[in-house]
Amino acid sequence: MDKKGPFLVRELKMIPSGKQVWGKYLILDKVERRTRDGKSVINLRLGDLSGEIDAVAWDNCAIAGVLEVGKVAGVLGDTSTYNGRLQITARRLKSLEEDPLPYQKSAAGLEHLKLQFQDLIASLNDPYLKKLITRIFSDSFLEEFFRAPAARRIHHQYAGGLLEHTISVASLCRQTCALYPELNQDLTVAGALVHDMGKVEELNFKAAAEYTAAGRMLGHIYIGSEMLAGHINQLRSEGETFPEQLELMLKHMILSHHGLLEFGSPVKPLYPEAFLLHMMDNLDAKMHVFWNKIKDDEDNPDDFTPYDNMFGQHYYKLRYRYEGEDENATFLERNGEQSD
């Protein structure tokens, strides 16, 4: 596999359909299965800094070494379009002993994000909440929290993604509180800061996110609620006071932030601050999906992305802009170019 030389890491997104691929990519996901007629098949999700792509390896694919999530793989194959999405049919795969870091996407401006997070904690005025949140986000926990992804696949699924998502949700909550002065801003922001902290224990993240045993069996909502209870109990054991009603409300925010029972929350939001957290959590996740679906398909000249089976829809890629004083000086824009 070394004779032809690999694609550069950044070129994954530029691979066209109907072409041969010869490159090195990070294995983000792996599923081995058998078809109805007994054929062996491996489905891989490959990635680099520019994006992700599905790959399929049938039983006639030559495989050297052990293919594992988080490892870099050399890939020789052919690209085609399947269900409206580009995929690679692998002919040769080789596990490589390479550092996965150059292939690994991470949140942009991580140091600035860390400062934003600390500013959100500093903005809390309620003494009970500030003491609790400061205790939870100790230096040792922050080291894990800052590196963690927010999800395994759907949104913010990269190093620093949990930090990025948490800041967005907390900031959206704080801004919305300005429109509804009846809301308790400190409670809302504190709930936003801890709502997904259980993902630090739900997901094991080295080069790609994988569920831990606790993550599969308990989930981040339960884990987060237990983490919160543990810190509050520790405060009380040290002689500190923490109101029981406030503990109940914070736990409820964690337990209800997915909003519906079918989405993993054991309870629905029962008070305004909990409902706001659920809405802003959902908003940030969905906006991340929209922007990335559009960005991932920006080289396709069609106005709509291919149909997305997971979300059951296409995404419209044209952007509306207004320039000039003429009332007719409006145009639709994609990729910075005017569209008729």
C-alpha positions as CSV (number, residue, x, y, z in Angstrom):
1,M,0.0,0.0,0.0
2,D,2.9,2.4,0.3
3,K,3.9,2.4,-3.4
4,K,1.3,4.8,-4.6
5,G,1.5,7.1,-1.6
6,P,-1.6,8.3,0.4
7,F,-3.9,11.1,-0.2
8,L,-3.2,14.1,2.0
9,V,-5.5,14.1,5.1
10,R,-7.4,17.2,4.0
11,E,-8.4,15.6,0.7
12,L,-11.1,13.2,1.9
13,K,-13.9,15.8,1.3
14,M,-12.6,16.3,-2.3
15,I,-12.9,12.7,-3.4
16,P,-15.5,12.5,-6.3
17,S,-17.8,9.6,-7.1
18,G,-16.6,7.0,-9.6
19,K,-12.9,7.4,-8.7
20,Q,-10.3,5.2,-7.1
21,V,-9.3,6.1,-3.5
22,W,-5.9,5.5,-2.2
23,G,-5.4,7.1,1.2
24,K,-5.2,7.0,5.0
25,Y,-8.1,7.7,7.3
26,L,-9.2,7.4,10.9
27,I,-11.6,4.6,11.7
28,L,-14.6,6.2,13.5
29,D,-17.0,3.3,13.6
30,K,-16.9,-0.4,12.6
31,V,-19.7,-2.9,12.3
32,E,-19.2,-6.5,11.2
33,R,-22.2,-8.5,9.9
34,R,-23.4,-11.1,7.5
35,T,-25.8,-10.7,4.7
36,R,-28.9,-12.9,4.2
37,D,-26.9,-15.1,1.8
38,G,-24.1,-15.6,4.3
39,K,-21.6,-13.1,2.9
40,S,-19.3,-11.4,5.4
41,V,-19.3,-7.6,5.3
42,I,-17.6,-4.8,7.3
43,N,-19.1,-1.4,7.4
44,L,-16.7,1.4,8.4
45,R,-17.1,5.1,9.1
46,L,-13.8,6.8,8.1
47,G,-12.8,10.4,8.8
48,D,-10.1,13.1,8.7
49,L,-10.1,16.8,9.4
50,S,-12.2,17.5,6.3
51,G,-15.1,15.2,6.9
52,E,-16.4,11.7,7.1
53,I,-17.3,8.9,4.6
54,D,-18.9,5.4,4.8
55,A,-16.9,2.5,3.5
56,V,-17.9,-1.1,2.9
57,A,-15.6,-4.1,2.8
58,W,-17.0,-7.3,1.4
59,D,-15.5,-10.8,1.9
60,N,-13.2,-10.3,-1.2
61,C,-11.5,-7.3,0.4
62,A,-7.9,-8.0,1.4
63,I,-7.4,-6.9,5.0
64,A,-4.0,-6.6,6.7
65,G,-3.8,-6.2,10.5
66,V,-6.7,-5.6,12.9
67,L,-9.1,-2.8,12.1
68,E,-10.1,-1.0,15.2
69,V,-12.0,2.1,16.0
70,G,-9.5,4.9,16.7
71,K,-6.8,3.3,14.5
72,V,-5.6,4.8,11.2
73,A,-6.3,2.6,8.2
74,G,-4.8,2.6,4.7
75,V,-7.6,2.3,2.1
76,L,-7.6,1.3,-1.5
77,G,-11.1,1.3,-3.0
78,D,-13.6,2.8,-5.4
79,T,-16.2,5.5,-4.7
80,S,-19.8,5.4,-5.7
81,T,-23.1,6.9,-4.6
82,Y,-25.4,4.7,-2.4
83,N,-28.7,6.0,-1.1
84,G,-27.7,9.5,-2.2
85,R,-24.4,9.5,-0.3
86,L,-20.9,8.9,-1.3
87,Q,-19.3,5.7,-0.1
88,I,-16.1,3.7,-0.6
89,T,-16.1,0.1,-1.6
90,A,-12.8,-1.1,-0.2
91,R,-10.6,-3.5,-2.1
92,R,-7.6,-3.4,0.3
93,L,-7.5,-2.3,4.0
94,K,-4.4,-2.1,6.2
95,S,-4.2,-1.2,9.9
96,L,-1.4,1.4,10.3
97,E,0.6,2.3,13.4
98,E,0.2,6.0,13.1
99,D,-0.8,8.8,15.5
100,P,-4.5,9.4,15.0
101,L,-4.3,13.1,16.1
102,P,-3.6,14.6,12.7
103,Y,-6.8,12.9,11.4
104,Q,-8.9,13.9,14.4
105,K,-11.4,16.8,14.2
106,S,-11.6,19.1,17.3
107,A,-13.6,22.2,18.3
108,A,-12.2,25.4,16.8
109,G,-10.7,28.0,19.2
110,L,-10.6,25.6,22.2
111,E,-8.6,28.0,24.4
112,H,-11.2,30.7,23.9
113,L,-14.0,28.3,24.6
114,K,-12.4,27.4,27.9
115,L,-12.4,31.1,28.9
116,Q,-16.0,31.4,27.9
117,F,-16.9,28.4,30.1
118,Q,-15.2,29.9,33.1
119,D,-17.0,33.2,32.4
120,L,-20.3,31.4,32.6
121,I,-19.5,29.9,35.9
122,A,-18.3,33.4,37.2
123,S,-21.6,34.9,36.1
124,L,-23.5,32.9,38.7
125,N,-24.7,35.1,41.6
126,D,-26.6,32.5,43.6
127,P,-24.1,31.4,46.4
128,Y,-25.5,27.8,46.5
129,L,-25.3,27.3,42.8
130,K,-21.9,29.0,42.4
131,K,-20.3,26.8,45.1
132,L,-21.8,23.6,43.7
133,I,-20.9,24.4,40.1
134,T,-17.3,25.4,41.0
135,R,-16.9,22.2,43.0
136,I,-18.2,20.0,40.1
137,F,-15.9,21.6,37.5
138,S,-12.7,21.0,39.4
139,D,-9.4,21.1,37.5
140,S,-9.3,17.3,37.2
141,F,-12.9,17.1,35.9
142,L,-12.4,20.0,33.5
143,E,-9.5,18.2,31.9
144,E,-11.8,15.4,30.9
145,F,-14.8,17.7,30.2
146,F,-12.8,20.0,27.8
147,R,-11.7,17.0,25.7
148,A,-15.0,15.1,25.5
149,P,-17.4,14.9,22.6
150,A,-21.0,15.8,23.0
151,A,-22.2,12.7,21.1
152,R,-21.0,9.6,19.3
153,R,-22.4,10.5,15.9
154,I,-25.2,13.1,15.5
155,H,-23.8,16.5,16.8
156,H,-20.6,17.9,18.2
157,Q,-19.0,14.4,17.9
158,Y,-15.4,15.5,18.2
159,A,-12.9,16.5,20.8
160,G,-14.1,19.7,22.6
161,G,-17.6,19.1,21.2
162,L,-19.2,18.8,24.7
163,L,-17.6,22.1,25.8
164,E,-18.7,23.8,22.6
165,H,-22.3,22.5,22.9
166,T,-22.5,23.3,26.6
167,I,-21.4,26.9,26.1
168,S,-23.9,27.4,23.3
169,V,-26.8,25.9,25.3
170,A,-25.9,28.0,28.4
171,S,-25.5,31.2,26.3
172,L,-28.8,30.6,24.6
173,C,-30.5,30.1,28.0
174,R,-29.0,33.2,29.4
175,Q,-30.0,35.3,26.4
176,T,-33.6,34.0,26.5
177,C,-33.8,34.8,30.2
178,A,-33.4,38.5,29.3
179,L,-36.7,38.2,27.3
180,Y,-38.5,36.4,30.2
181,P,-37.5,38.2,33.4
182,E,-39.7,35.8,35.4
183,L,-37.1,33.1,34.8
184,N,-34.4,32.4,37.3
185,Q,-31.3,33.0,35.2
186,D,-28.8,31.5,37.6
187,L,-30.8,28.2,37.9
188,T,-31.2,28.1,34.1
189,V,-27.5,28.6,33.4
190,A,-26.4,26.2,36.1
191,G,-28.7,23.6,34.7
192,A,-27.3,24.1,31.2
193,L,-23.7,23.8,32.5
194,V,-24.4,20.4,34.1
195,H,-27.0,19.0,31.8
196,D,-24.6,16.8,29.7
197,M,-21.8,16.3,32.2
198,G,-22.6,12.6,32.4
199,K,-21.2,12.2,28.9
200,V,-17.7,12.4,30.3
201,E,-18.5,8.9,31.8
202,E,-20.9,7.8,29.1
203,L,-18.3,8.0,26.3
204,N,-14.8,6.8,26.1
205,F,-12.9,9.2,23.8
206,K,-9.4,8.5,22.5
207,A,-9.5,9.0,18.7
208,A,-13.2,8.4,18.3
209,A,-16.1,8.2,20.7
210,E,-17.2,4.8,22.0
211,Y,-19.7,4.0,24.7
212,T,-18.4,2.8,28.0
213,A,-20.2,0.0,29.9
214,A,-21.8,2.5,32.1
215,G,-22.8,4.6,29.1
216,R,-24.6,1.7,27.4
217,M,-26.3,0.4,30.6
218,L,-27.2,3.7,32.3
219,G,-26.8,6.6,29.9
220,H,-25.6,10.1,30.5
221,I,-28.8,11.4,31.9
222,Y,-28.8,9.0,34.8
223,I,-25.1,9.3,35.2
224,G,-25.3,13.1,35.3
225,S,-28.0,13.0,38.0
226,E,-26.0,10.7,40.1
227,M,-22.9,12.8,39.7
228,L,-24.9,15.9,40.9
229,A,-26.2,14.0,43.9
230,G,-22.7,12.9,44.8
231,H,-21.3,16.4,44.9
232,I,-24.3,17.8,46.9
233,N,-23.9,15.0,49.4
234,Q,-20.2,15.7,49.7
235,L,-21.0,19.4,50.4
236,R,-23.4,18.5,53.1
237,S,-21.0,16.1,54.7
238,E,-18.5,19.0,55.0
239,G,-21.1,21.0,56.9
240,E,-22.3,23.1,54.0
241,T,-26.0,23.8,53.4
242,F,-27.6,23.1,50.1
243,P,-31.4,23.5,49.8
244,E,-33.3,20.2,49.1
245,Q,-35.7,22.0,46.7
246,L,-32.9,23.4,44.7
247,E,-31.3,19.9,44.5
248,L,-34.6,18.5,43.2
249,M,-34.9,21.2,40.6
250,L,-31.4,20.7,39.3
251,K,-31.8,17.0,39.1
252,H,-35.1,17.5,37.2
253,M,-33.3,19.7,34.7
254,I,-30.8,16.9,33.9
255,L,-33.4,14.2,33.9
256,S,-35.8,16.1,31.6
257,H,-33.5,17.9,29.2
258,H,-34.3,15.5,26.3
259,G,-37.9,16.5,26.7
260,L,-39.8,13.3,25.8
261,L,-39.8,9.8,27.2
262,E,-39.0,8.3,23.8
263,F,-35.9,10.4,23.5
264,G,-34.4,9.1,26.8
265,S,-35.8,11.4,29.4
266,P,-37.5,9.6,32.3
267,V,-39.6,12.7,32.9
268,K,-40.9,15.6,30.9
269,P,-39.9,19.2,31.8
270,L,-42.2,20.4,34.5
271,Y,-41.2,24.0,35.1
272,P,-40.2,26.9,32.9
273,E,-36.4,26.8,33.4
274,A,-36.3,23.0,32.7
275,F,-38.4,23.5,29.6
276,L,-36.1,26.3,28.3
277,L,-33.1,24.1,28.8
278,H,-34.7,21.3,26.8
279,M,-35.6,23.7,24.0
280,M,-32.1,25.3,23.8
281,D,-30.4,21.9,24.0
282,N,-32.5,20.7,21.1
283,L,-32.0,24.0,19.2
284,D,-28.2,23.9,19.4
285,A,-28.0,20.2,18.4
286,K,-30.4,20.6,15.4
287,M,-28.7,23.8,14.2
288,H,-25.4,22.0,14.3
289,V,-26.9,19.2,12.2
290,F,-28.4,21.7,9.6
291,W,-25.1,23.6,9.1
292,N,-23.0,20.4,8.8
293,K,-25.4,18.7,6.4
294,I,-25.2,21.8,4.2
295,K,-21.5,22.2,4.5
296,D,-20.8,18.5,3.8
297,D,-22.6,18.8,0.5
298,E,-21.4,22.2,-0.6
299,D,-19.5,20.9,-3.6
300,N,-22.6,19.3,-5.0
301,P,-24.3,21.8,-7.4
302,D,-27.8,20.7,-6.5
303,D,-29.9,23.1,-4.3
304,F,-30.8,20.3,-2.0
305,T,-28.7,17.8,-0.1
306,P,-29.3,14.1,-0.7
307,Y,-32.1,12.6,1.3
308,D,-31.0,12.0,4.9
309,N,-32.4,8.7,6.2
310,M,-31.7,9.4,9.8
311,F,-33.6,12.7,9.9
312,G,-36.1,11.9,7.1
313,Q,-35.5,15.0,5.0
314,H,-33.4,16.9,2.4
315,Y,-31.6,20.1,3.4
316,Y,-32.0,23.3,1.3
317,K,-28.5,24.8,0.7
318,L,-29.3,28.2,-0.9
319,R,-28.7,31.3,1.4
320,Y,-30.7,34.5,1.0
321,R,-28.9,37.8,1.2
322,Y,-29.8,41.5,0.7
323,E,-27.4,44.1,-0.6
324,G,-27.8,47.6,-1.9
325,E,-30.6,50.1,-1.6
326,D,-32.6,49.0,-4.6
327,E,-35.7,47.0,-3.5
328,N,-34.8,44.4,-6.1
329,A,-31.2,44.0,-5.0
330,T,-31.8,40.6,-3.4
331,F,-30.2,37.4,-4.3
332,L,-29.8,33.8,-3.3
333,E,-26.3,32.8,-2.4
334,R,-24.5,29.5,-1.9
335,N,-20.7,29.3,-1.4
336,G,-20.4,33.1,-1.9
337,E,-21.7,33.1,-5.5
338,Q,-24.9,34.5,-6.9
339,S,-27.6,32.1,-8.0
340,D,-30.3,32.9,-10.6
